[in-house]
Amino acid sequence: MRQVVIYPGEDGYFVAEVPSLPGCISQGESKEQALANIKEAIELYIAALKEDNLAVPNYHLQALCIPDLY
């Protein structure tokens, strides 16, 4: 299982990123589409690592919330 961060992009699409897989990013017109797209991106990302005999990064994430500074 991987944590996915979804947020609105500047172009009106939703951006989805997987912090434990550097560079694994996708987007979609809705949150649901972004989630479906990032699931496919995760599968392809991990398959490419395995194909190249590279280690799949372990899942690790520490999320912190900080108050607004303004």
C-alpha positions as CSV (number, residue, x, y, z in Angstrom):
1,M,0.0,0.0,0.0
2,R,1.2,3.5,-0.9
3,Q,0.1,6.8,0.3
4,V,-1.2,9.1,-2.4
5,V,-1.4,12.9,-2.1
6,I,-4.0,14.6,-4.3
7,Y,-4.3,18.3,-4.7
8,P,-5.8,20.8,-7.2
9,G,-3.3,21.8,-9.9
10,E,-3.0,25.2,-11.5
11,D,-4.7,24.0,-14.7
12,G,-7.9,22.9,-13.0
13,Y,-6.9,19.2,-13.0
14,F,-6.2,17.2,-9.8
15,V,-2.6,16.2,-9.3
16,A,-1.7,12.9,-7.6
17,E,1.7,12.1,-6.2
18,V,3.2,9.1,-4.4
19,P,5.9,10.4,-2.0
20,S,7.5,7.0,-1.5
21,L,8.1,6.6,-5.3
22,P,10.0,9.7,-6.4
23,G,8.7,11.1,-9.7
24,C,5.5,9.0,-9.7
25,I,3.0,11.7,-10.5
26,S,-0.3,11.7,-12.5
27,Q,-3.4,13.9,-12.9
28,G,-7.0,13.7,-13.8
29,E,-10.0,16.0,-14.4
30,S,-11.5,14.7,-11.1
31,K,-10.2,13.3,-7.9
32,E,-11.5,9.9,-9.0
33,Q,-9.8,10.0,-12.3
34,A,-6.5,11.2,-10.7
35,L,-6.7,8.3,-8.3
36,A,-7.4,5.8,-11.1
37,N,-4.5,7.2,-13.1
38,I,-2.0,7.1,-10.2
39,K,-2.9,3.5,-9.5
40,E,-1.9,2.7,-13.1
41,A,1.3,4.9,-12.7
42,I,2.3,3.0,-9.5
43,E,1.9,-0.4,-11.2
44,L,4.0,0.8,-14.2
45,Y,6.6,2.5,-12.0
46,I,7.2,-0.7,-10.0
47,A,7.1,-2.9,-13.1
48,A,9.8,-0.7,-14.7
49,L,12.0,-0.9,-11.5
50,K,11.7,-4.7,-11.5
51,E,12.4,-5.0,-15.2
52,D,15.6,-3.0,-14.6
53,N,16.5,-5.2,-11.6
54,L,16.3,-2.1,-9.3
55,A,15.0,-2.2,-5.8
56,V,11.5,-1.0,-5.2
57,P,11.6,1.7,-2.5
58,N,10.0,0.7,0.8
59,Y,6.9,2.6,1.8
60,H,7.8,5.2,4.4
61,L,6.2,8.5,5.0
62,Q,5.9,10.8,8.0
63,A,3.2,13.5,7.5
64,L,3.2,16.6,9.6
65,C,0.7,19.4,9.7
66,I,1.9,23.0,10.4
67,P,-0.2,26.0,11.0
68,D,-0.5,28.8,8.5
69,L,2.2,31.4,9.0
70,Y,0.0,34.3,7.9
